[in-house]
Amino acid sequence: MMQDDTVSEAEPRFPRVRPVGVDGLLVSFGDRLSEPANRAALAFRDALDREGPPGIEETSTSLVSTYLRFDLLHGDSAVLQRGVEALLASDDWYARPLPHGRRLWRIPTVFGTALAPQLEEAAAAAGMTPEAAIRSVSETRVRVQTIGFAPGQPYLGELDEAWNIPRQTALTDKVPIGALTVAIRQLVLFSVSTPTGWRHIGQTAFRAFRPESDTPFVLRPGDEVLFDAVAPEVLEKVRAEGPDGGATAEALP
């Protein structure tokens, strides 16, 4: 008789633990982005950092997964994996509160104008007027879901379902540092100047990557951000004030 390898619908596929290379484990909480899966990845990383089994050298998160790297000299990797699995089984990570130490950032942002020339195009794709699009984005408190693609660069979300718009089929040649772009219900705040397929709808003076600093990655996964709409002349003023570009931060409970 052939063995049926089909996963039963009653058998949960997530969370699951898989090896990465010879010294890593990946704990996945879903196969696509969702608020509960992102919350679980952030909460589980925090738990690993505070109460994980001995031997863990490094942790990080992606949109829906937690990665950990362990010291091969510390002991048996199978023992460490069992410790990780025991911690995983100890709680419902999808319902776990987000970690302490998060911050709420308010970042002055110019929407549209020549500084962010694709606002109207993106708004039309979302079925909104430019004015409604600005209200929608600027009034939505978004979470830093992960850091990726470039140093210190945050992916933020999720926006309203109307913003489930695709990336462009062709690349924009270059967006500047501090560009705010949109696609697939997410925002990306660019930490470097680079080509992109995301539509450029806002411009900030915020530098998310500061290699000269002791803390070069300014935003952290789990932080929340409001992109406050301002006039271009306000942006020019705060740009001269330093790398925060007029942004403020407060501790979240």
N, C-alpha and C positions, 0 to 999 in steps of 0.2 A: 504494500500500500504506500502511495506517495504521501509524504508529509505535507500538510497544508501550512504554508508560511504566512498566510494572511493574518493580519492583526485583527483580533475581534474588536468590534465597536465598544465593547464593555471594558476592554483593556486599555488603560490610558497610555498614550504614546509619550506624554510629557508629564513631569520633567524626566529627563534622561541624562545619563552621564556617559561620555565617550572619551577615549584617550586621544591626546593630541601630541604627536611625536613621542619621544621617549620620556619626557619630563613634564607633561601637561595633561590637564583634564578640562573638558568643556561640558558645563552643565547647561542644558538647553531647556527653556520653558515654553517653547512654541516654535512653529516653523514659519510664522509670519508675525509682523508687528501687531501688537495689541497693547492696550494700557495695562491689563493684568500681567502679561508676560514681561513687559518692561519693568514694571514694579517688582515682580518676583526676582528678576536678574539683579536689580539694584539692592534689594533687601538681602538676597542670599550672599552677595559679595560682602556686604557690611557684616553679616554674621560670620563669614569665613575669616575676615580680618580680625574680628573680636574673639571668636571662640572656635575657630577651625582647628583641625588636628595639627600637631607639630610637624614641621617640615615644609610648610607652604612658604615660598619665597616671594611670590608676586601674584596679584589678582587684578583683573580688569573686567569690564563688561562691554558687550555689543548691544544691539537693540533688544535681543530677547535671550541672551546667554551670558553666563558668567564663566570666565576662564581663570584657571589657576595653574601656576608653575611651581613645582616642588623641587627640593634639593635631593638629587639622586643619592647623595652620600648620607642622607639622614636616616634612611631605613628602607624597608620593603615598600615599593610603590603600591602593591596590592593592599597592604595594611592601611596606607594613607587613603586609597580610594574607598575602602570600607568605612573609614572615618567620615569622609565627605558624604557618602551615601546615608550614613546614620544621621548626620546633621540635616541632610535634605529631607529625610523622612520624619523629622521631629516637628515640622510645622507646615501650615498651609501658606506657602510663600506668595501665592497670588493674592492673598488677603492681608499679608503682613504690612504694617505701616512702613512708609518710606524712611530711610535712615535719618538720624539726627545730623545736624551740621550743615544742612542745605541752606541756600540763600535765595532770596527773591531779588532779581536784578531789574531795574528799569533803565532802558537804553534809548536815548533820543534817536529818532529815526526820521529821515525824510522819505516819504513815499512818493513815487513818481518823479516828475520833472526830468530834466536831462541827466540828473544824478542816478536815476533808477528807471531807465526808459521802457521797461517791459510791464509796468503796472497795468496799463490798459489792456494789453494782450492777455495777461494772466487773469484779470478780472472778467473779461469776456469769456474765457474758457471756463471760469467758475460760475458763469451766469449772473454776474453782478455788474453794477456800475462801478467806476473807479472809486467813487465816494463810499459806496457800501463795502467795497473790498478793503479800503483803508480802515473802516470801522471794524470790520470782521477780524482783520489781522491784529490791529493795535489793541483791541479790547480782549483778546484771547490770551490767557496766561498759559504759556507753553512750557513744557519740561525739557531740560537737556536730557535726551534719551540715551545718547552715546556721544563719544568723541571719535572722529574718524576722518579718513581721506587725507587730511593734512594736519600738521601739528596743532593741537588745541582747538580744532574746528568742531563746533557742536551741530548735531542734528536735533531739531526741536519739534515737538508736536504734542498731541495731534490737533490739527485745525478741524473746522467744521467739514462735514462730508462733502459739501460743495467744492472744497479745495482738493478733491481727489482727481487732480488734473495730471496728465502725463508730462514727462520731461519733453523737451524739444527733440525733434528728429535731427537737428543740426546743432553744432556747438556755437555758443557765443565765444568769440575769440578770446576775450579776457574780461573778468570782473575785478574791481579793485578790492583791496583789503577793507573789511567792514561792510561788504555788500550783503544784503539780505535777499535770499532767493527762495522760490517756492516750487513745490511739486508734490504729488502723492500725499497730500495732507500734512506735509512737513515743511519746516523752514530750515535753511542752512545759512549760518552766519559765517562768511568766508574769513579765514584767518590769514590767507595768502592771496596774492593776485594770480588768477589761473583761468583757463578756459572752463566752461561749464555748459551742461545741458539744462540747468535749472533757470527759470525766468527771474530776472533781476527786478525786484519790485520795491526795494527800499535801500537806503544807504545810511550807514552809521559811521561814527568816528571811533568806534570801539575796536581795540586791538585784542583779539582773543588769544593770540600767541605772542609772548614776550620773552624771547630767548635771553635777553639781558637780565631777566628777573630771577630771583630765587624760586618763584612759583610761575614758570613760563606758561602753564596752562591755566588760564584765569577761571573759566567756567568749568564746573565739575558735573558729572552725571548725577541727576537728581535735582540740581538747581532749577529754578523756574525763572522765566523772563517775560516781561512786558515790553513791547516795542512801542514807546510813546511817540506819537506823531508830532513832529516839529517842522518849522519853516526852514528853508535852506540857510537863512542868515543865522539862525540859532545853531545849526550844525557847524557852521564856520567858526562861530565863537567858541563852542565847546571843544572843537578840534584843537584849538590852540592851548587848551588847558591840560593836555596830557593824554596818555593812552586809554584812559577810561572813557574819553569822549563824552563827558557829562553824565556817564552812567552812575547810578547809586545802587547799593546793595544793603539788604537787611536780613537778619537771621530769620529762618522759618522754624516754627515749632516742630 
